[in-house]
Structure formats: C-alpha cells, structure tokens
Amino acid sequence: MDGRDWSKFLLPYEQAVEELKVKFKILRTELKAREEYSPIEFVTGRVKRISSILAKAKKLSVPMDQLETGIEDIAGIRIMCQFEEDIERLAELICERQDLKMMYCKDYIRNKKDSGYRSYHIIVEYPVQTSLGMKNLLAEIQLRTLAMNFWATIEHSLNYKYHGTIPEDISNRLSKAAEAAYRLDQEMSSIRDEIVESQKLFEDHASLVTKMLNQIQVLYFHRRVKEAGLFQSRFQEIWESNELSRLYELAEDVEAALAGLASGGKSKPAGDEGP
C-alpha cells in the first residue's frame, strides 16, 4: 500500500463526475426543447470507493502507480433511457461531443455477459481544470434502460453479499430475471410511439395547467377578482369532470383577459389604497 493522499487523488475525479452530470442534464433539457423528446431519462454519477479501487487493482494486477490508466471507471456516469433504441441514439451524441474524447465502447447489450448483464459502456478521456493545471482523466459512461438498471443493481448487491460467487440456484434465477427484463424492454419498444405520445400529452396538459393557474393569479393581483373567480370555477369544473380537452378553450379565454388587461384595462395591484 502506498502512502498517497486519497482525498487529493480522488478530487479531480469528483470534479469530472459533477461536470459530466451537469452537462448531460443540460443535454436532456436541450433535446426536449428542440426535439420534444430526449433519450435521457435521468443521470447519476459516482466516484469509485477506495476499497473498490483497491479490489479492482488487485483483480486486474494494476500497480498502485498506474491506477489512473489501469482503472477506467474511477469516475462513473450512468445514464438511464426509456427504450433500448434510445441507447444507440445517445451513444452517437456522446461520441460526437467535442468536450471529451471517446476511447472505446463495450456493447454488453448485443453481447451480454454470462450472468445476464446488459449495458452499453463508453470509456472517455475527460479534461478537468484543476489548480495545478489541466488533467485528463478516464471515465466510464454507462447507458442502460430502466429495466437493465434494476436488474444490474440487484446483481451488484448479491455479488457484494456473496463476494462475487453467487450460489448457483440464485444465479440461475437471476439469469431468468435478466431475460425477463430484456423481454420487457422489447415489448416496450414495440409500443414506443404510443408511450411517447402519451407522455407528451401529459406534459403538455401539466404545462398548460401551471400556466393557466398562474395567469388567473395575475388577474387576482390586479383586482379582477370576479373575472378570476369565474375562471377558477370553470377550471375546477373541467378538472373534476376530467374533460381535459376543454382546458384549451379556457386557456384562450384567460389569455384574452390578460391581453385586455395589458392593452388598457389596467387596475391597481391588490393592496393599493385609494379610489
């Protein structure tokens, strides 16, 4: 064991993880704004624990002075996708980025591990600006569906419990569960268009409701209490009847009221005194 200061050694990796998480979250937001759909469901990241680094170095026979090049996943990013097709699209986007360098990929989806593990791994070189200058680090980006991630999380826990040697009966059941998860992904892909359309409809309605209720509050603020109250009652009636298509008609009426307010029907904000 060398006498390295582990907190200082891991600091740039922690920086890399935080920066990459932010960048992929921004990518998700940008894709939803431009294309109304993002292959990124959510992003997580972690820096490998010291005990895990030491265990992997021992397993791979990596000398302690070669950890930075010998262990590629000290910094790890995991990106979850809804559908298997999203993984291919996202992998292309990552490989085209100019702020990191793609080293190589490991496709465990087409070539699953014997355990049943499926995931798509991209090893990248990522530059971080430290107080001592620029430092290029290796990081692993894992792309998975939600089903793949659920299975892999369970397998990881069992591997930890049994020190990497899972009993045969549990291993067999895990393998069957992996195939069930894969079939689930295939089934979801077969109705992908329906799912995406439904999700977009839900998001559109949610955004419309938020915008409309905020606009009604603006009318209350400008002492258009009677008008705002009528809009509020109409909204409540529509919401309780679940006739959400009528929301668009109400939204137009609220917009018209606000337009009239802006064009000349100005009134004093609530709280002002005087006639």
CYANA upper distance limits for C-alpha pairs under 8 A (distance plus 0.5 A):
  1 MET  CA     64 MET  CA      8.12
  2 ASP  CA     64 MET  CA      7.65
  4 ARG  CA      9 PHE  CA      8.06
  5 ASP  CA      9 PHE  CA      6.76
  6 TRP  CA     10 LEU  CA      6.50
  6 TRP  CA     50 ILE  CA      8.25
  7 SER  CA     11 LEU  CA      6.61
  8 LYS  CA     12 PRO  CA      8.33
  9 PHE  CA     13 TYR  CA      8.44
 10 LEU  CA     14 GLU  CA      6.77
 10 LEU  CA     47 VAL  CA      8.14
 11 LEU  CA     15 GLN  CA      6.84
 12 PRO  CA     16 ALA  CA      6.62
 12 PRO  CA    128 VAL  CA      7.31
 12 PRO  CA    130 THR  CA      7.56
 12 PRO  CA    135 LYS  CA      8.43
 13 TYR  CA     17 VAL  CA      6.72
 13 TYR  CA     47 VAL  CA      7.05
 13 TYR  CA     74 ILE  CA      7.58
 13 TYR  CA     75 ALA  CA      5.98
 13 TYR  CA    137 LEU  CA      7.82
 14 GLU  CA     18 GLU  CA      6.81
 14 GLU  CA     46 ARG  CA      8.16
 14 GLU  CA     47 VAL  CA      6.60
 14 GLU  CA     75 ALA  CA      7.68
 15 GLN  CA     19 GLU  CA      6.66
 15 GLN  CA    128 VAL  CA      7.70
 16 ALA  CA     20 LEU  CA      6.55
 16 ALA  CA     75 ALA  CA      7.60
 16 ALA  CA    126 TYR  CA      7.76
 16 ALA  CA    127 PRO  CA      8.31
 16 ALA  CA    128 VAL  CA      6.75
 16 ALA  CA    137 LEU  CA      8.46
 17 VAL  CA     21 LYS  CA      6.60
 17 VAL  CA     45 GLY  CA      6.46
 17 VAL  CA     46 ARG  CA      7.05
 17 VAL  CA     47 VAL  CA      7.64
 17 VAL  CA     75 ALA  CA      6.56
 17 VAL  CA     76 GLY  CA      7.29
 17 VAL  CA     77 ILE  CA      7.23
 18 GLU  CA     22 VAL  CA      6.84
 18 GLU  CA     45 GLY  CA      8.06
 19 GLU  CA     23 LYS  CA      6.73
 20 LEU  CA     24 PHE  CA      6.67
 20 LEU  CA     77 ILE  CA      7.98
 21 LYS  CA     25 LYS  CA      6.65
 21 LYS  CA     43 VAL  CA      6.87
 21 LYS  CA     44 THR  CA      7.21
 21 LYS  CA     45 GLY  CA      7.14
 21 LYS  CA     77 ILE  CA      7.68
 22 VAL  CA     26 ILE  CA      6.66
 23 LYS  CA     27 LEU  CA      6.68
 24 PHE  CA     28 ARG  CA      6.68
 24 PHE  CA     43 VAL  CA      7.61
 25 LYS  CA     29 THR  CA      6.92
 25 LYS  CA     42 PHE  CA      8.01
 25 LYS  CA     43 VAL  CA      7.28
 26 ILE  CA     30 GLU  CA      6.60
 27 LEU  CA     31 LEU  CA      6.58
 28 ARG  CA     32 LYS  CA      6.76
 28 ARG  CA     38 SER  CA      6.15
 28 ARG  CA     39 PRO  CA      8.04
 28 ARG  CA     40 ILE  CA      6.22
 28 ARG  CA     41 GLU  CA      8.35
 29 THR  CA     33 ALA  CA      6.75
 29 THR  CA     38 SER  CA      8.22
 30 GLU  CA     34 ARG  CA      6.63
 31 LEU  CA     35 GLU  CA      5.94
 31 LEU  CA     36 GLU  CA      7.24
 31 LEU  CA     37 TYR  CA      6.75
 31 LEU  CA     38 SER  CA      5.70
 32 LYS  CA     36 GLU  CA      4.75
 32 LYS  CA     37 TYR  CA      5.10
 32 LYS  CA     38 SER  CA      5.70
 33 ALA  CA     37 TYR  CA      8.30
 36 GLU  CA    200 LYS  CA      8.28
 37 TYR  CA    196 VAL  CA      8.46
 39 PRO  CA     81 CYS  CA      6.19
 39 PRO  CA     82 GLN  CA      7.58
 39 PRO  CA     83 PHE  CA      8.36
 39 PRO  CA     86 ASP  CA      5.35
 39 PRO  CA     87 ILE  CA      7.67
 39 PRO  CA     89 ARG  CA      7.76
 39 PRO  CA     90 LEU  CA      6.86
 40 ILE  CA     79 ILE  CA      7.08
 40 ILE  CA     80 MET  CA      6.62
 40 ILE  CA     81 CYS  CA      5.67
 40 ILE  CA     82 GLN  CA      8.18
 40 ILE  CA     86 ASP  CA      8.19
 40 ILE  CA     90 LEU  CA      8.07
 41 GLU  CA     79 ILE  CA      7.84
 41 GLU  CA     80 MET  CA      5.85
 41 GLU  CA     81 CYS  CA      5.48
 41 GLU  CA     82 GLN  CA      6.85
 42 PHE  CA     79 ILE  CA      6.52
 42 PHE  CA     80 MET  CA      5.95
 42 PHE  CA     81 CYS  CA      7.86
 43 VAL  CA     77 ILE  CA      7.81
 43 VAL  CA     78 ARG  CA      6.40
 43 VAL  CA     79 ILE  CA      5.13
 43 VAL  CA     80 MET  CA      6.89
 44 THR  CA     77 ILE  CA      6.45
 44 THR  CA     78 ARG  CA      5.75
 44 THR  CA     79 ILE  CA      6.98
 45 GLY  CA     75 ALA  CA      8.25
 45 GLY  CA     76 GLY  CA      6.08
 45 GLY  CA     77 ILE  CA      4.79
 45 GLY  CA     78 ARG  CA      6.37
 46 ARG  CA     75 ALA  CA      6.83
 46 ARG  CA     76 GLY  CA      5.92
 46 ARG  CA     77 ILE  CA      7.13
 47 VAL  CA     74 ILE  CA      6.12
 47 VAL  CA     75 ALA  CA      5.29
 47 VAL  CA     76 GLY  CA      6.64
 48 LYS  CA     52 SER  CA      6.81
 48 LYS  CA     53 ILE  CA      6.89
 48 LYS  CA     73 ASP  CA      7.79
 48 LYS  CA     74 ILE  CA      5.36
 48 LYS  CA     75 ALA  CA      6.94
 48 LYS  CA     76 GLY  CA      7.92
 49 ARG  CA     53 ILE  CA      6.75
 50 ILE  CA     54 LEU  CA      6.70
 51 SER  CA     55 ALA  CA      6.62
 52 SER  CA     56 LYS  CA      6.56
 53 ILE  CA     57 ALA  CA      6.54
 53 ILE  CA     71 ILE  CA      8.23
 53 ILE  CA     74 ILE  CA      7.60
 54 LEU  CA     58 LYS  CA      6.68
 55 ALA  CA     59 LYS  CA      6.70
 56 LYS  CA     60 LEU  CA      6.53
 56 LYS  CA     71 ILE  CA      8.08
 57 ALA  CA     61 SER  CA      6.11
 57 ALA  CA     62 VAL  CA      5.20
 57 ALA  CA     63 PRO  CA      7.52
 57 ALA  CA     64 MET  CA      7.97
 57 ALA  CA     67 LEU  CA      7.77
 57 ALA  CA     70 GLY  CA      8.23
 57 ALA  CA     71 ILE  CA      7.61
 58 LYS  CA     62 VAL  CA      6.95
 62 VAL  CA     66 GLN  CA      6.93
 62 VAL  CA     67 LEU  CA      7.10
 62 VAL  CA     70 GLY  CA      6.35
 62 VAL  CA     71 ILE  CA      8.19
 63 PRO  CA     67 LEU  CA      7.28
 66 GLN  CA     70 GLY  CA      6.19
 67 LEU  CA     71 ILE  CA      6.01
 68 GLU  CA     72 GLU  CA      7.88
 68 GLU  CA    137 LEU  CA      7.69
 68 GLU  CA    138 LEU  CA      7.76
 69 THR  CA    138 LEU  CA      7.73
 72 GLU  CA    123 ILE  CA      7.49
 72 GLU  CA    138 LEU  CA      5.89
 72 GLU  CA    139 ALA  CA      6.28
 72 GLU  CA    140 GLU  CA      6.86
 73 ASP  CA    123 ILE  CA      8.48
 73 ASP  CA    138 LEU  CA      7.50
 73 ASP  CA    139 ALA  CA      5.75
 73 ASP  CA    140 GLU  CA      5.41
 74 ILE  CA    138 LEU  CA      8.20
 74 ILE  CA    139 ALA  CA      7.12
 74 ILE  CA    140 GLU  CA      8.35
 75 ALA  CA    138 LEU  CA      7.69
 75 ALA  CA    139 ALA  CA      5.31
 75 ALA  CA    140 GLU  CA      6.90
 76 GLY  CA    139 ALA  CA      6.24
 76 GLY  CA    140 GLU  CA      5.41
 76 GLY  CA    141 ILE  CA      6.47
 76 GLY  CA    142 GLN  CA      8.13
 77 ILE  CA    139 ALA  CA      8.13
 77 ILE  CA    140 GLU  CA      6.72
 77 ILE  CA    141 ILE  CA      5.18
 77 ILE  CA    142 GLN  CA      6.66
 78 ARG  CA    141 ILE  CA      6.24
 78 ARG  CA    142 GLN  CA      5.17
 78 ARG  CA    143 LEU  CA      6.56
 78 ARG  CA    144 ARG  CA      8.10
 79 ILE  CA    141 ILE  CA      7.88
 79 ILE  CA    142 GLN  CA      6.64
 79 ILE  CA    143 LEU  CA      5.53
 79 ILE  CA    144 ARG  CA      6.96
 80 MET  CA    143 LEU  CA      6.55
 80 MET  CA    144 ARG  CA      5.60
 80 MET  CA    145 THR  CA      5.91
 80 MET  CA    146 LEU  CA      6.48
 80 MET  CA    149 ASN  CA      8.06
 81 CYS  CA     86 ASP  CA      6.61
 81 CYS  CA     87 ILE  CA      7.06
 81 CYS  CA    143 LEU  CA      7.73
 81 CYS  CA    144 ARG  CA      6.49
 81 CYS  CA    145 THR  CA      5.16
 81 CYS  CA    146 LEU  CA      6.88
 82 GLN  CA     86 ASP  CA      7.53
 82 GLN  CA    145 THR  CA      5.96
 82 GLN  CA    146 LEU  CA      6.71
 83 PHE  CA     87 ILE  CA      7.71
 83 PHE  CA    145 THR  CA      6.44
 83 PHE  CA    185 ASP  CA      7.08
 83 PHE  CA    188 MET  CA      7.63
 83 PHE  CA    189 SER  CA      6.53
 83 PHE  CA    192 ARG  CA      8.14
 84 GLU  CA     88 GLU  CA      7.87
 84 GLU  CA    144 ARG  CA      8.20
 84 GLU  CA    145 THR  CA      6.69
 84 GLU  CA    185 ASP  CA      7.26
 84 GLU  CA    186 GLN  CA      8.35
 84 GLU  CA    189 SER  CA      7.71
 85 GLU  CA     89 ARG  CA      7.21
 85 GLU  CA    189 SER  CA      8.16
 86 ASP  CA     90 LEU  CA      6.51
 87 ILE  CA     91 ALA  CA      6.50
 87 ILE  CA    120 TYR  CA      8.09
 87 ILE  CA    143 LEU  CA      6.62
 87 ILE  CA    144 ARG  CA      7.42
 87 ILE  CA    145 THR  CA      8.21
 88 GLU  CA     92 GLU  CA      6.89
 89 ARG  CA     93 LEU  CA      7.03
 90 LEU  CA     94 ILE  CA      6.72
 91 ALA  CA     95 CYS  CA      6.68
 91 ALA  CA    122 ILE  CA      8.38
 91 ALA  CA    143 LEU  CA      8.38
 92 GLU  CA     96 GLU  CA      6.78
 93 LEU  CA     97 ARG  CA      7.07
 95 CYS  CA    101 LYS  CA      8.05
 95 CYS  CA    102 MET  CA      6.33
 97 ARG  CA    101 LYS  CA      8.21
 99 ASP  CA    126 TYR  CA      7.80
 99 ASP  CA    127 PRO  CA      8.33
100 LEU  CA    124 VAL  CA      6.99
100 LEU  CA    125 GLU  CA      6.37
100 LEU  CA    126 TYR  CA      5.39
100 LEU  CA    127 PRO  CA      7.52
101 LYS  CA    124 VAL  CA      5.85
101 LYS  CA    125 GLU  CA      5.52
101 LYS  CA    126 TYR  CA      7.03
102 MET  CA    122 ILE  CA      7.60
102 MET  CA    123 ILE  CA      6.73
102 MET  CA    124 VAL  CA      4.92
102 MET  CA    125 GLU  CA      6.95
103 MET  CA    122 ILE  CA      8.07
103 MET  CA    123 ILE  CA      5.98
103 MET  CA    124 VAL  CA      5.67
103 MET  CA    125 GLU  CA      7.22
104 TYR  CA    122 ILE  CA      6.60
104 TYR  CA    123 ILE  CA      6.04
104 TYR  CA    124 VAL  CA      7.80
105 CYS  CA    120 TYR  CA      7.91
105 CYS  CA    121 HIS  CA      6.10
105 CYS  CA    122 ILE  CA      4.97
105 CYS  CA    123 ILE  CA      6.64
106 LYS  CA    120 TYR  CA      6.53
106 LYS  CA    121 HIS  CA      5.48
106 LYS  CA    122 ILE  CA      6.93
107 ASP  CA    111 ASN  CA      6.64
107 ASP  CA    112 LYS  CA      8.29
107 ASP  CA    119 SER  CA      7.27
107 ASP  CA    120 TYR  CA      5.32
107 ASP  CA    121 HIS  CA      6.87
108 TYR  CA    112 LYS  CA      4.95
108 TYR  CA    113 LYS  CA      6.98
108 TYR  CA    117 TYR  CA      7.58
108 TYR  CA    118 ARG  CA      5.42
108 TYR  CA    119 SER  CA      5.51
108 TYR  CA    120 TYR  CA      6.08
108 TYR  CA    121 HIS  CA      8.09
109 ILE  CA    118 ARG  CA      5.22
109 ILE  CA    119 SER  CA      5.87
109 ILE  CA    120 TYR  CA      6.77
111 ASN  CA    118 ARG  CA      8.36
112 LYS  CA    116 GLY  CA      6.46
112 LYS  CA    117 TYR  CA      6.21
112 LYS  CA    118 ARG  CA      5.71
112 LYS  CA    119 SER  CA      8.36
113 LYS  CA    117 TYR  CA      5.70
113 LYS  CA    118 ARG  CA      7.40
115 SER  CA    171 SER  CA      7.88
115 SER  CA    174 LEU  CA      8.09
115 SER  CA    175 SER  CA      6.49
116 GLY  CA    174 LEU  CA      8.06
116 GLY  CA    175 SER  CA      5.76
116 GLY  CA    178 ALA  CA      5.84
116 GLY  CA    179 GLU  CA      7.66
117 TYR  CA    148 MET  CA      8.12
117 TYR  CA    151 TRP  CA      8.29
117 TYR  CA    152 ALA  CA      6.96
117 TYR  CA    178 ALA  CA      7.51
118 ARG  CA    144 ARG  CA      8.15
118 ARG  CA    148 MET  CA      6.70
118 ARG  CA    152 ALA  CA      8.39
119 SER  CA    142 GLN  CA      7.15
119 SER  CA    143 LEU  CA      6.48
119 SER  CA    144 ARG  CA      5.69
119 SER  CA    148 MET  CA      7.39
120 TYR  CA    142 GLN  CA      6.14
120 TYR  CA    143 LEU  CA      5.51
120 TYR  CA    144 ARG  CA      7.04
121 HIS  CA    140 GLU  CA      7.10
121 HIS  CA    141 ILE  CA      6.18
121 HIS  CA    142 GLN  CA      5.06
121 HIS  CA    143 LEU  CA      6.85
122 ILE  CA    140 GLU  CA      6.24
122 ILE  CA    141 ILE  CA      5.57
122 ILE  CA    142 GLN  CA      6.93
123 ILE  CA    138 LEU  CA      7.39
123 ILE  CA    139 ALA  CA      6.34
123 ILE  CA    140 GLU  CA      5.15
123 ILE  CA    141 ILE  CA      6.87
124 VAL  CA    138 LEU  CA      6.21
124 VAL  CA    139 ALA  CA      5.92
124 VAL  CA    140 GLU  CA      6.83
124 VAL  CA    141 ILE  CA      8.06
125 GLU  CA    136 ASN  CA      6.69
125 GLU  CA    137 LEU  CA      5.94
125 GLU  CA    138 LEU  CA      5.08
125 GLU  CA    139 ALA  CA      6.81
126 TYR  CA    136 ASN  CA      5.96
126 TYR  CA    137 LEU  CA      5.76
126 TYR  CA    138 LEU  CA      6.75
126 TYR  CA    139 ALA  CA      7.45
127 PRO  CA    134 MET  CA      6.98
127 PRO  CA    135 LYS  CA      6.00
127 PRO  CA    136 ASN  CA      4.78
127 PRO  CA    137 LEU  CA      6.71
128 VAL  CA    134 MET  CA      6.24
128 VAL  CA    135 LYS  CA      5.84
128 VAL  CA    136 ASN  CA      6.86
128 VAL  CA    137 LEU  CA      8.03
129 GLN  CA    133 GLY  CA      6.28
129 GLN  CA    134 MET  CA      5.02
129 GLN  CA    135 LYS  CA      6.85
130 THR  CA    134 MET  CA      6.42
130 THR  CA    135 LYS  CA      7.46
144 ARG  CA    148 MET  CA      6.25
144 ARG  CA    149 ASN  CA      6.48
145 THR  CA    149 ASN  CA      6.71
145 THR  CA    185 ASP  CA      8.10
146 LEU  CA    150 PHE  CA      6.70
147 ALA  CA    151 TRP  CA      6.90
147 ALA  CA    181 ALA  CA      6.04
147 ALA  CA    182 TYR  CA      7.93
147 ALA  CA    184 LEU  CA      7.98
147 ALA  CA    185 ASP  CA      7.37
148 MET  CA    152 ALA  CA      6.62
148 MET  CA    178 ALA  CA      8.23
148 MET  CA    181 ALA  CA      7.12
148 MET  CA    182 TYR  CA      7.89
149 ASN  CA    153 THR  CA      6.50
150 PHE  CA    154 ILE  CA      7.01
151 TRP  CA    155 GLU  CA      6.75
151 TRP  CA    177 ALA  CA      8.00
151 TRP  CA    178 ALA  CA      6.95
151 TRP  CA    181 ALA  CA      7.87
152 ALA  CA    156 HIS  CA      6.53
153 THR  CA    157 SER  CA      6.89
154 ILE  CA    158 LEU  CA      6.85
155 GLU  CA    159 ASN  CA      6.57
155 GLU  CA    174 LEU  CA      7.98
156 HIS  CA    160 TYR  CA      6.74
157 SER  CA    161 LYS  CA      6.81
158 LEU  CA    162 TYR  CA      6.61
158 LEU  CA    164 GLY  CA      8.44
158 LEU  CA    166 ILE  CA      7.29
159 ASN  CA    163 HIS  CA      6.06
159 ASN  CA    164 GLY  CA      4.97
159 ASN  CA    165 THR  CA      7.08
159 ASN  CA    166 ILE  CA      6.68
160 TYR  CA    164 GLY  CA      6.82
162 TYR  CA    166 ILE  CA      5.98
162 TYR  CA    167 PRO  CA      8.34
166 ILE  CA    170 ILE  CA      7.17
166 ILE  CA    171 SER  CA      6.44
167 PRO  CA    171 SER  CA      6.52
168 GLU  CA    172 ASN  CA      6.57
169 ASP  CA    173 ARG  CA      6.91
170 ILE  CA    174 LEU  CA      6.56
171 SER  CA    175 SER  CA      6.68
172 ASN  CA    176 LYS  CA      6.90
173 ARG  CA    177 ALA  CA      6.66
174 LEU  CA    178 ALA  CA      6.64
175 SER  CA    179 GLU  CA      7.02
176 LYS  CA    180 ALA  CA      6.78
177 ALA  CA    181 ALA  CA      6.63
178 ALA  CA    182 TYR  CA      6.73
179 GLU  CA    183 ARG  CA      6.67
180 ALA  CA    184 LEU  CA      6.69
181 ALA  CA    185 ASP  CA      6.88
182 TYR  CA    186 GLN  CA      6.83
183 ARG  CA    187 GLU  CA      6.63
184 LEU  CA    188 MET  CA      6.67
185 ASP  CA    189 SER  CA      6.65
186 GLN  CA    190 SER  CA      6.89
187 GLU  CA    191 ILE  CA      7.43
188 MET  CA    192 ARG  CA      6.43
191 ILE  CA    195 ILE  CA      6.88
192 ARG  CA    196 VAL  CA      6.60
193 ASP  CA    197 GLU  CA      6.55
194 GLU  CA    198 SER  CA      6.66
195 ILE  CA    199 GLN  CA      6.70
196 VAL  CA    200 LYS  CA      6.65
197 GLU  CA    201 LEU  CA      6.70
198 SER  CA    202 PHE  CA      6.73
199 GLN  CA    203 GLU  CA      6.72
200 LYS  CA    204 ASP  CA      6.56
201 LEU  CA    205 HIS  CA      6.73
202 PHE  CA    206 ALA  CA      6.65
203 GLU  CA    207 SER  CA      6.60
204 ASP  CA    208 LEU  CA      6.61
205 HIS  CA    209 VAL  CA      6.63
205 HIS  CA    244 LEU  CA      8.42
206 ALA  CA    210 THR  CA      6.79
207 SER  CA    211 LYS  CA      6.63
208 LEU  CA    212 MET  CA      6.51
208 LEU  CA    251 ALA  CA      8.20
209 VAL  CA    213 LEU  CA      6.60
209 VAL  CA    247 LEU  CA      8.50
210 THR  CA    214 ASN  CA      6.73
211 LYS  CA    215 GLN  CA      6.72
212 MET  CA    216 ILE  CA      6.74
212 MET  CA    251 ALA  CA      6.67
212 MET  CA    254 VAL  CA      7.67
213 LEU  CA    217 GLN  CA      6.85
213 LEU  CA    232 GLN  CA      8.50
214 ASN  CA    218 VAL  CA      6.98
215 GLN  CA    219 LEU  CA      7.11
215 GLN  CA    254 VAL  CA      7.64
215 GLN  CA    255 GLU  CA      8.37
215 GLN  CA    258 LEU  CA      8.08
216 ILE  CA    220 TYR  CA      6.98
216 ILE  CA    228 ALA  CA      6.04
216 ILE  CA    231 PHE  CA      7.62
216 ILE  CA    232 GLN  CA      7.70
216 ILE  CA    254 VAL  CA      7.68
217 GLN  CA    221 PHE  CA      6.64
217 GLN  CA    228 ALA  CA      7.96
218 VAL  CA    222 HIS  CA      6.87
219 LEU  CA    223 ARG  CA      6.93
219 LEU  CA    224 ARG  CA      5.63
219 LEU  CA    225 VAL  CA      7.37
219 LEU  CA    227 GLU  CA      8.09
219 LEU  CA    228 ALA  CA      6.18
219 LEU  CA    258 LEU  CA      7.84
220 TYR  CA    224 ARG  CA      5.88
220 TYR  CA    225 VAL  CA      5.62
220 TYR  CA    228 ALA  CA      6.43
220 TYR  CA    270 ALA  CA      8.03
221 PHE  CA    269 PRO  CA      5.97
221 PHE  CA    270 ALA  CA      5.68
222 HIS  CA    266 LYS  CA      8.15
222 HIS  CA    267 SER  CA      6.20
222 HIS  CA    268 LYS  CA      6.37
222 HIS  CA    269 PRO  CA      4.95
222 HIS  CA    270 ALA  CA      6.33
223 ARG  CA    267 SER  CA      7.34
223 ARG  CA    268 LYS  CA      7.52
223 ARG  CA    269 PRO  CA      6.87
223 ARG  CA    270 ALA  CA      6.17
224 ARG  CA    228 ALA  CA      6.51
225 VAL  CA    229 GLY  CA      6.40
226 LYS  CA    230 LEU  CA      6.81
227 GLU  CA    231 PHE  CA      6.91
228 ALA  CA    232 GLN  CA      6.58
229 GLY  CA    233 SER  CA      6.67
230 LEU  CA    234 ARG  CA      6.72
231 PHE  CA    235 PHE  CA      6.62
231 PHE  CA    250 LEU  CA      8.08
231 PHE  CA    254 VAL  CA      7.79
232 GLN  CA    236 GLN  CA      6.75
233 SER  CA    237 GLU  CA      6.72
234 ARG  CA    238 ILE  CA      6.73
234 ARG  CA    250 LEU  CA      8.14
235 PHE  CA    239 TRP  CA      6.55
235 PHE  CA    247 LEU  CA      7.90
235 PHE  CA    250 LEU  CA      7.93
236 GLN  CA    240 GLU  CA      6.60
237 GLU  CA    241 SER  CA      6.64
238 ILE  CA    242 ASN  CA      6.51
238 ILE  CA    243 GLU  CA      6.13
238 ILE  CA    244 LEU  CA      7.04
238 ILE  CA    246 ARG  CA      7.30
238 ILE  CA    247 LEU  CA      7.53
239 TRP  CA    243 GLU  CA      7.34
239 TRP  CA    244 LEU  CA      7.30
243 GLU  CA    247 LEU  CA      8.23
245 SER  CA    249 GLU  CA      8.46
246 ARG  CA    250 LEU  CA      7.05
247 LEU  CA    251 ALA  CA      6.53
248 TYR  CA    252 GLU  CA      6.82
249 GLU  CA    253 ASP  CA      7.02
250 LEU  CA    254 VAL  CA      6.77
251 ALA  CA    255 GLU  CA      6.62
252 GLU  CA    256 ALA  CA      6.68
253 ASP  CA    257 ALA  CA      6.80
254 VAL  CA    258 LEU  CA      6.81
255 GLU  CA    259 ALA  CA      6.62
256 ALA  CA    260 GLY  CA      6.70
257 ALA  CA    261 LEU  CA      6.75
258 LEU  CA    262 ALA  CA      6.73
259 ALA  CA    263 SER  CA      6.65
260 GLY  CA    264 GLY  CA      6.93
260 GLY  CA    265 GLY  CA      6.42
261 LEU  CA    265 GLY  CA      4.90
261 LEU  CA    266 LYS  CA      5.94
262 ALA  CA    266 LYS  CA      7.12
268 LYS  CA    272 ASP  CA      6.79
